Amino acid sequence: MQEQNLSYSNEQNQQIELLKIELEKSKNLLEDERLL
């Protein structure tokens, strides 16, 4: 049970990291477009 929780939260963390990266990318894109 304990180990399952650990791997689950690890996966969640990876998802969150990916989402953060996506957010950063879109933010940068938006800023670029405003500069144009």
mmCIF entry with sequence, helices, sheets and N, C-alpha, C, O atoms, coordinates in Angstrom:
data_MODEL
# 
_entry.id   MODEL 
# 
_entity.id                         1 
_entity.type                       polymer 
_entity.pdbx_number_of_molecules   1 
# 
_entity_poly.entity_id                      1 
_entity_poly.type                           'polypeptide(L)' 
_entity_poly.nstd_linkage                   no 
_entity_poly.nstd_monomer                   no 
_entity_poly.pdbx_seq_one_letter_code       MQEQNLSYSNEQNQQIELLKIELEKSKNLLEDERLL 
_entity_poly.pdbx_seq_one_letter_code_can   MQEQNLSYSNEQNQQIELLKIELEKSKNLLEDERLL 
_entity_poly.pdbx_strand_id                 A 
# 
loop_
_entity_poly_seq.entity_id 
_entity_poly_seq.num 
_entity_poly_seq.mon_id 
_entity_poly_seq.hetero 
1 1  MET n 
1 2  GLN n 
1 3  GLU n 
1 4  GLN n 
1 5  ASN n 
1 6  LEU n 
1 7  SER n 
1 8  TYR n 
1 9  SER n 
1 10 ASN n 
1 11 GLU n 
1 12 GLN n 
1 13 ASN n 
1 14 GLN n 
1 15 GLN n 
1 16 ILE n 
1 17 GLU n 
1 18 LEU n 
1 19 LEU n 
1 20 LYS n 
1 21 ILE n 
1 22 GLU n 
1 23 LEU n 
1 24 GLU n 
1 25 LYS n 
1 26 SER n 
1 27 LYS n 
1 28 ASN n 
1 29 LEU n 
1 30 LEU n 
1 31 GLU n 
1 32 ASP n 
1 33 GLU n 
1 34 ARG n 
1 35 LEU n 
1 36 LEU n 
# 
_struct_asym.id          A 
_struct_asym.entity_id   1 
# 
_struct_conf.conf_type_id            HELX_P 
_struct_conf.id                      HELX_P1 
_struct_conf.pdbx_PDB_helix_id       AA1 
_struct_conf.beg_label_comp_id       GLN 
_struct_conf.beg_label_asym_id       A 
_struct_conf.beg_label_seq_id        2 
_struct_conf.pdbx_beg_PDB_ins_code   ? 
_struct_conf.end_label_comp_id       LEU 
_struct_conf.end_label_asym_id       A 
_struct_conf.end_label_seq_id        35 
_struct_conf.pdbx_end_PDB_ins_code   ? 
_struct_conf.beg_auth_comp_id        GLN 
_struct_conf.beg_auth_asym_id        A 
_struct_conf.beg_auth_seq_id         2 
_struct_conf.end_auth_comp_id        LEU 
_struct_conf.end_auth_asym_id        A 
_struct_conf.end_auth_seq_id         35 
_struct_conf.pdbx_PDB_helix_class    1 
_struct_conf.details                 ? 
_struct_conf.pdbx_PDB_helix_length   34 
# 
_struct_conf_type.id          HELX_P 
_struct_conf_type.criteria    ? 
_struct_conf_type.reference   ? 
# 
loop_
_atom_site.group_PDB 
_atom_site.id 
_atom_site.type_symbol 
_atom_site.label_atom_id 
_atom_site.label_alt_id 
_atom_site.label_comp_id 
_atom_site.label_asym_id 
_atom_site.label_entity_id 
_atom_site.label_seq_id 
_atom_site.pdbx_PDB_ins_code 
_atom_site.Cartn_x 
_atom_site.Cartn_y 
_atom_site.Cartn_z 
_atom_site.occupancy 
_atom_site.B_iso_or_equiv 
_atom_site.pdbx_formal_charge 
_atom_site.auth_seq_id 
_atom_site.auth_comp_id 
_atom_site.auth_asym_id 
_atom_site.auth_atom_id 
_atom_site.pdbx_PDB_model_num 
ATOM 1   N N  . MET A 1 1  ? 0.839 -1.208 0.000   1.00 0.00 ? 1  MET A N  1 
ATOM 2   C CA . MET A 1 1  ? 0.000 0.000  0.000   1.00 0.00 ? 1  MET A CA 1 
ATOM 3   C C  . MET A 1 1  ? 0.873 1.257  0.000   1.00 0.00 ? 1  MET A C  1 
ATOM 4   O O  . MET A 1 1  ? 0.668 2.177  -0.791  1.00 0.00 ? 1  MET A O  1 
ATOM 5   N N  . GLN A 1 2  ? 1.819 1.268  0.881   1.00 0.00 ? 2  GLN A N  1 
ATOM 6   C CA . GLN A 1 2  ? 2.689 2.443  0.995   1.00 0.00 ? 2  GLN A CA 1 
ATOM 7   C C  . GLN A 1 2  ? 3.429 2.723  -0.320  1.00 0.00 ? 2  GLN A C  1 
ATOM 8   O O  . GLN A 1 2  ? 3.473 3.856  -0.799  1.00 0.00 ? 2  GLN A O  1 
ATOM 9   N N  . GLU A 1 3  ? 3.999 1.677  -0.878  1.00 0.00 ? 3  GLU A N  1 
ATOM 10  C CA . GLU A 1 3  ? 4.763 1.859  -2.113  1.00 0.00 ? 3  GLU A CA 1 
ATOM 11  C C  . GLU A 1 3  ? 3.888 2.324  -3.262  1.00 0.00 ? 3  GLU A C  1 
ATOM 12  O O  . GLU A 1 3  ? 4.314 3.126  -4.093  1.00 0.00 ? 3  GLU A O  1 
ATOM 13  N N  . GLN A 1 4  ? 2.676 1.823  -3.307  1.00 0.00 ? 4  GLN A N  1 
ATOM 14  C CA . GLN A 1 4  ? 1.745 2.249  -4.353  1.00 0.00 ? 4  GLN A CA 1 
ATOM 15  C C  . GLN A 1 4  ? 1.515 3.755  -4.261  1.00 0.00 ? 4  GLN A C  1 
ATOM 16  O O  . GLN A 1 4  ? 1.524 4.458  -5.271  1.00 0.00 ? 4  GLN A O  1 
ATOM 17  N N  . ASN A 1 5  ? 1.315 4.229  -3.064  1.00 0.00 ? 5  ASN A N  1 
ATOM 18  C CA . ASN A 1 5  ? 1.104 5.658  -2.855  1.00 0.00 ? 5  ASN A CA 1 
ATOM 19  C C  . ASN A 1 5  ? 2.299 6.453  -3.352  1.00 0.00 ? 5  ASN A C  1 
ATOM 20  O O  . ASN A 1 5  ? 2.149 7.504  -3.975  1.00 0.00 ? 5  ASN A O  1 
ATOM 21  N N  . LEU A 1 6  ? 3.462 5.946  -3.073  1.00 0.00 ? 6  LEU A N  1 
ATOM 22  C CA . LEU A 1 6  ? 4.680 6.632  -3.467  1.00 0.00 ? 6  LEU A CA 1 
ATOM 23  C C  . LEU A 1 6  ? 4.780 6.764  -4.980  1.00 0.00 ? 6  LEU A C  1 
ATOM 24  O O  . LEU A 1 6  ? 5.039 7.848  -5.501  1.00 0.00 ? 6  LEU A O  1 
ATOM 25  N N  . SER A 1 7  ? 4.573 5.662  -5.675  1.00 0.00 ? 7  SER A N  1 
ATOM 26  C CA . SER A 1 7  ? 4.674 5.707  -7.131  1.00 0.00 ? 7  SER A CA 1 
ATOM 27  C C  . SER A 1 7  ? 3.561 6.573  -7.712  1.00 0.00 ? 7  SER A C  1 
ATOM 28  O O  . SER A 1 7  ? 3.740 7.243  -8.730  1.00 0.00 ? 7  SER A O  1 
ATOM 29  N N  . TYR A 1 8  ? 2.419 6.546  -7.051  1.00 0.00 ? 8  TYR A N  1 
ATOM 30  C CA . TYR A 1 8  ? 1.312 7.377  -7.518  1.00 0.00 ? 8  TYR A CA 1 
ATOM 31  C C  . TYR A 1 8  ? 1.678 8.850  -7.428  1.00 0.00 ? 8  TYR A C  1 
ATOM 32  O O  . TYR A 1 8  ? 1.492 9.601  -8.385  1.00 0.00 ? 8  TYR A O  1 
ATOM 33  N N  . SER A 1 9  ? 2.189 9.255  -6.297  1.00 0.00 ? 9  SER A N  1 
ATOM 34  C CA . SER A 1 9  ? 2.531 10.667 -6.130  1.00 0.00 ? 9  SER A CA 1 
ATOM 35  C C  . SER A 1 9  ? 3.690 11.044 -7.050  1.00 0.00 ? 9  SER A C  1 
ATOM 36  O O  . SER A 1 9  ? 3.771 12.181 -7.516  1.00 0.00 ? 9  SER A O  1 
ATOM 37  N N  . ASN A 1 10 ? 4.576 10.102 -7.306  1.00 0.00 ? 10 ASN A N  1 
ATOM 38  C CA . ASN A 1 10 ? 5.662 10.359 -8.246  1.00 0.00 ? 10 ASN A CA 1 
ATOM 39  C C  . ASN A 1 10 ? 5.106 10.666 -9.626  1.00 0.00 ? 10 ASN A C  1 
ATOM 40  O O  . ASN A 1 10 ? 5.548 11.595 -10.301 1.00 0.00 ? 10 ASN A O  1 
ATOM 41  N N  . GLU A 1 11 ? 4.141 9.877  -10.025 1.00 0.00 ? 11 GLU A N  1 
ATOM 42  C CA . GLU A 1 11 ? 3.521 10.084 -11.331 1.00 0.00 ? 11 GLU A CA 1 
ATOM 43  C C  . GLU A 1 11 ? 2.807 11.429 -11.356 1.00 0.00 ? 11 GLU A C  1 
ATOM 44  O O  . GLU A 1 11 ? 2.881 12.168 -12.337 1.00 0.00 ? 11 GLU A O  1 
ATOM 45  N N  . GLN A 1 12 ? 2.120 11.732 -10.271 1.00 0.00 ? 12 GLN A N  1 
ATOM 46  C CA . GLN A 1 12 ? 1.424 13.013 -10.166 1.00 0.00 ? 12 GLN A CA 1 
ATOM 47  C C  . GLN A 1 12 ? 2.421 14.158 -10.306 1.00 0.00 ? 12 GLN A C  1 
ATOM 48  O O  . GLN A 1 12 ? 2.166 15.136 -11.008 1.00 0.00 ? 12 GLN A O  1 
ATOM 49  N N  . ASN A 1 13 ? 3.544 14.023 -9.637  1.00 0.00 ? 13 ASN A N  1 
ATOM 50  C CA . ASN A 1 13 ? 4.566 15.063 -9.696  1.00 0.00 ? 13 ASN A CA 1 
ATOM 51  C C  . ASN A 1 13 ? 5.057 15.264 -11.120 1.00 0.00 ? 13 ASN A C  1 
ATOM 52  O O  . ASN A 1 13 ? 5.246 16.396 -11.566 1.00 0.00 ? 13 ASN A O  1 
ATOM 53  N N  . GLN A 1 14 ? 5.260 14.173 -11.824 1.00 0.00 ? 14 GLN A N  1 
ATOM 54  C CA . GLN A 1 14 ? 5.707 14.275 -13.209 1.00 0.00 ? 14 GLN A CA 1 
ATOM 55  C C  . GLN A 1 14 ? 4.674 15.011 -14.049 1.00 0.00 ? 14 GLN A C  1 
ATOM 56  O O  . GLN A 1 14 ? 5.019 15.868 -14.863 1.00 0.00 ? 14 GLN A O  1 
ATOM 57  N N  . GLN A 1 15 ? 3.411 14.675 -13.847 1.00 0.00 ? 15 GLN A N  1 
ATOM 58  C CA . GLN A 1 15 ? 2.334 15.340 -14.585 1.00 0.00 ? 15 GLN A CA 1 
ATOM 59  C C  . GLN A 1 15 ? 2.353 16.837 -14.300 1.00 0.00 ? 15 GLN A C  1 
ATOM 60  O O  . GLN A 1 15 ? 2.224 17.661 -15.205 1.00 0.00 ? 15 GLN A O  1 
ATOM 61  N N  . ILE A 1 16 ? 2.516 17.166 -13.035 1.00 0.00 ? 16 ILE A N  1 
ATOM 62  C CA . ILE A 1 16 ? 2.526 18.572 -12.635 1.00 0.00 ? 16 ILE A CA 1 
ATOM 63  C C  . ILE A 1 16 ? 3.705 19.296 -13.272 1.00 0.00 ? 16 ILE A C  1 
ATOM 64  O O  . ILE A 1 16 ? 3.562 20.418 -13.757 1.00 0.00 ? 16 ILE A O  1 
ATOM 65  N N  . GLU A 1 17 ? 4.858 18.658 -13.272 1.00 0.00 ? 17 GLU A N  1 
ATOM 66  C CA . GLU A 1 17 ? 6.034 19.273 -13.887 1.00 0.00 ? 17 GLU A CA 1 
ATOM 67  C C  . GLU A 1 17 ? 5.775 19.536 -15.366 1.00 0.00 ? 17 GLU A C  1 
ATOM 68  O O  . GLU A 1 17 ? 6.089 20.609 -15.880 1.00 0.00 ? 17 GLU A O  1 
ATOM 69  N N  . LEU A 1 18 ? 5.204 18.553 -16.037 1.00 0.00 ? 18 LEU A N  1 
ATOM 70  C CA . LEU A 1 18 ? 4.901 18.712 -17.465 1.00 0.00 ? 18 LEU A CA 1 
ATOM 71  C C  . LEU A 1 18 ? 3.936 19.864 -17.684 1.00 0.00 ? 18 LEU A C  1 
ATOM 72  O O  . LEU A 1 18 ? 4.109 20.663 -18.605 1.00 0.00 ? 18 LEU A O  1 
ATOM 73  N N  . LEU A 1 19 ? 2.928 19.946 -16.845 1.00 0.00 ? 19 LEU A N  1 
ATOM 74  C CA . LEU A 1 19 ? 1.949 21.022 -16.966 1.00 0.00 ? 19 LEU A CA 1 
ATOM 75  C C  . LEU A 1 19 ? 2.619 22.376 -16.768 1.00 0.00 ? 19 LEU A C  1 
ATOM 76  O O  . LEU A 1 19 ? 2.331 23.336 -17.483 1.00 0.00 ? 19 LEU A O  1 
ATOM 77  N N  . LYS A 1 20 ? 3.500 22.436 -15.806 1.00 0.00 ? 20 LYS A N  1 
ATOM 78  C CA . LYS A 1 20 ? 4.210 23.696 -15.545 1.00 0.00 ? 20 LYS A CA 1 
ATOM 79  C C  . LYS A 1 20 ? 4.998 24.120 -16.771 1.00 0.00 ? 20 LYS A C  1 
ATOM 80  O O  . LYS A 1 20 ? 5.005 25.291 -17.148 1.00 0.00 ? 20 LYS A O  1 
ATOM 81  N N  . ILE A 1 21 ? 5.659 23.154 -17.386 1.00 0.00 ? 21 ILE A N  1 
ATOM 82  C CA . ILE A 1 21 ? 6.447 23.448 -18.586 1.00 0.00 ? 21 ILE A CA 1 
ATOM 83  C C  . ILE A 1 21 ? 5.539 23.950 -19.700 1.00 0.00 ? 21 ILE A C  1 
ATOM 84  O O  . ILE A 1 21 ? 5.863 24.920 -20.386 1.00 0.00 ? 21 ILE A O  1 
ATOM 85  N N  . GLU A 1 22 ? 4.410 23.292 -19.874 1.00 0.00 ? 22 GLU A N  1 
ATOM 86  C CA . GLU A 1 22 ? 3.454 23.715 -20.900 1.00 0.00 ? 22 GLU A CA 1 
ATOM 87  C C  . GLU A 1 22 ? 2.980 25.139 -20.631 1.00 0.00 ? 22 GLU A C  1 
ATOM 88  O O  . GLU A 1 22 ? 2.860 25.954 -21.546 1.00 0.00 ? 22 GLU A O  1 
ATOM 89  N N  . LEU A 1 23 ? 2.716 25.415 -19.375 1.00 0.00 ? 23 LEU A N  1 
ATOM 90  C CA . LEU A 1 23 ? 2.267 26.755 -18.995 1.00 0.00 ? 23 LEU A CA 1 
ATOM 91  C C  . LEU A 1 23 ? 3.329 27.787 -19.328 1.00 0.00 ? 23 LEU A C  1 
ATOM 92  O O  . LEU A 1 23 ? 3.029 28.840 -19.890 1.00 0.00 ? 23 LEU A O  1 
ATOM 93  N N  . GLU A 1 24 ? 4.556 27.485 -18.982 1.00 0.00 ? 24 GLU A N  1 
ATOM 94  C CA . GLU A 1 24 ? 5.659 28.399 -19.279 1.00 0.00 ? 24 GLU A CA 1 
ATOM 95  C C  . GLU A 1 24 ? 5.720 28.670 -20.774 1.00 0.00 ? 24 GLU A C  1 
ATOM 96  O O  . GLU A 1 24 ? 5.857 29.814 -21.206 1.00 0.00 ? 24 GLU A O  1 
ATOM 97  N N  . LYS A 1 25 ? 5.616 27.603 -21.558 1.00 0.00 ? 25 LYS A N  1 
ATOM 98  C CA . LYS A 1 25 ? 5.681 27.737 -23.013 1.00 0.00 ? 25 LYS A CA 1 
ATOM 99  C C  . LYS A 1 25 ? 4.589 28.655 -23.528 1.00 0.00 ? 25 LYS A C  1 
ATOM 100 O O  . LYS A 1 25 ? 4.853 29.563 -24.316 1.00 0.00 ? 25 LYS A O  1 
ATOM 101 N N  . SER A 1 26 ? 3.368 28.421 -23.086 1.00 0.00 ? 26 SER A N  1 
ATOM 102 C CA . SER A 1 26 ? 2.266 29.241 -23.600 1.00 0.00 ? 26 SER A CA 1 
ATOM 103 C C  . SER A 1 26 ? 2.401 30.679 -23.128 1.00 0.00 ? 26 SER A C  1 
ATOM 104 O O  . SER A 1 26 ? 2.049 31.609 -23.853 1.00 0.00 ? 26 SER A O  1 
ATOM 105 N N  . LYS A 1 27 ? 2.903 30.861 -21.933 1.00 0.00 ? 27 LYS A N  1 
ATOM 106 C CA . LYS A 1 27 ? 3.115 32.218 -21.430 1.00 0.00 ? 27 LYS A CA 1 
ATOM 107 C C  . LYS A 1 27 ? 4.122 32.939 -22.317 1.00 0.00 ? 27 LYS A C  1 
ATOM 108 O O  . LYS A 1 27 ? 3.922 34.093 -22.697 1.00 0.00 ? 27 LYS A O  1 
ATOM 109 N N  . ASN A 1 28 ? 5.194 32.248 -22.636 1.00 0.00 ? 28 ASN A N  1 
ATOM 110 C CA . ASN A 1 28 ? 6.216 32.837 -23.494 1.00 0.00 ? 28 ASN A CA 1 
ATOM 111 C C  . ASN A 1 28 ? 5.656 33.152 -24.871 1.00 0.00 ? 28 ASN A C  1 
ATOM 112 O O  . ASN A 1 28 ? 5.950 34.199 -25.447 1.00 0.00 ? 28 ASN A O  1 
ATOM 113 N N  . LEU A 1 29 ? 4.863 32.255 -25.385 1.00 0.00 ? 29 LEU A N  1 
ATOM 114 C CA . LEU A 1 29 ? 4.253 32.474 -26.698 1.00 0.00 ? 29 LEU A CA 1 
ATOM 115 C C  . LEU A 1 29 ? 3.376 33.716 -26.671 1.00 0.00 ? 29 LEU A C  1 
ATOM 116 O O  . LEU A 1 29 ? 3.424 34.541 -27.583 1.00 0.00 ? 29 LEU A O  1 
ATOM 117 N N  . LEU A 1 30 ? 2.591 33.839 -25.639 1.00 0.00 ? 30 LEU A N  1 
ATOM 118 C CA . LEU A 1 30 ? 1.705 34.994 -25.507 1.00 0.00 ? 30 LEU A CA 1 
ATOM 119 C C  . LEU A 1 30 ? 2.513 36.287 -25.457 1.00 0.00 ? 30 LEU A C  1 
ATOM 120 O O  . LEU A 1 30 ? 2.166 37.277 -26.101 1.00 0.00 ? 30 LEU A O  1 
ATOM 121 N N  . GLU A 1 31 ? 3.579 36.260 -24.692 1.00 0.00 ? 31 GLU A N  1 
ATOM 122 C CA . GLU A 1 31 ? 4.400 37.463 -24.580 1.00 0.00 ? 31 GLU A CA 1 
ATOM 123 C C  . GLU A 1 31 ? 5.037 37.810 -25.914 1.00 0.00 ? 31 GLU A C  1 
ATOM 124 O O  . GLU A 1 31 ? 5.125 38.981 -26.284 1.00 0.00 ? 31 GLU A O  1 
ATOM 125 N N  . ASP A 1 32 ? 5.480 36.788 -26.631 1.00 0.00 ? 32 ASP A N  1 
ATOM 126 C CA . ASP A 1 32 ? 6.065 37.012 -27.949 1.00 0.00 ? 32 ASP A CA 1 
ATOM 127 C C  . ASP A 1 32 ? 5.057 37.674 -28.874 1.00 0.00 ? 32 ASP A C  1 
ATOM 128 O O  . ASP A 1 32 ? 5.390 38.611 -29.599 1.00 0.00 ? 32 ASP A O  1 
ATOM 129 N N  . GLU A 1 33 ? 3.838 37.191 -28.847 1.00 0.00 ? 33 GLU A N  1 
ATOM 130 C CA . GLU A 1 33 ? 2.814 37.737 -29.736 1.00 0.00 ? 33 GLU A CA 1 
ATOM 131 C C  . GLU A 1 33 ? 2.493 39.178 -29.394 1.00 0.00 ? 33 GLU A C  1 
ATOM 132 O O  . GLU A 1 33 ? 2.188 39.980 -30.276 1.00 0.00 ? 33 GLU A O  1 
ATOM 133 N N  . ARG A 1 34 ? 2.562 39.505 -28.113 1.00 0.00 ? 34 ARG A N  1 
ATOM 134 C CA . ARG A 1 34 ? 2.268 40.880 -27.724 1.00 0.00 ? 34 ARG A CA 1 
ATOM 135 C C  . ARG A 1 34 ? 3.356 41.824 -28.229 1.00 0.00 ? 34 ARG A C  1 
ATOM 136 O O  . ARG A 1 34 ? 3.104 42.991 -28.528 1.00 0.00 ? 34 ARG A O  1 
ATOM 137 N N  . LEU A 1 35 ? 4.564 41.287 -28.315 1.00 0.00 ? 35 LEU A N  1 
ATOM 138 C CA . LEU A 1 35 ? 5.674 42.122 -28.760 1.00 0.00 ? 35 LEU A CA 1 
ATOM 139 C C  . LEU A 1 35 ? 5.611 42.401 -30.254 1.00 0.00 ? 35 LEU A C  1 
ATOM 140 O O  . LEU A 1 35 ? 6.127 43.414 -30.727 1.00 0.00 ? 35 LEU A O  1 
ATOM 141 N N  . LEU A 1 36 ? 4.983 41.511 -30.985 1.00 0.00 ? 36 LEU A N  1 
ATOM 142 C CA . LEU A 1 36 ? 4.921 41.677 -32.447 1.00 0.00 ? 36 LEU A CA 1 
ATOM 143 C C  . LEU A 1 36 ? 4.123 42.904 -32.858 1.00 0.00 ? 36 LEU A C  1 
ATOM 144 O O  . LEU A 1 36 ? 3.980 43.177 -34.049 1.00 0.00 ? 36 LEU A O  1 
# 
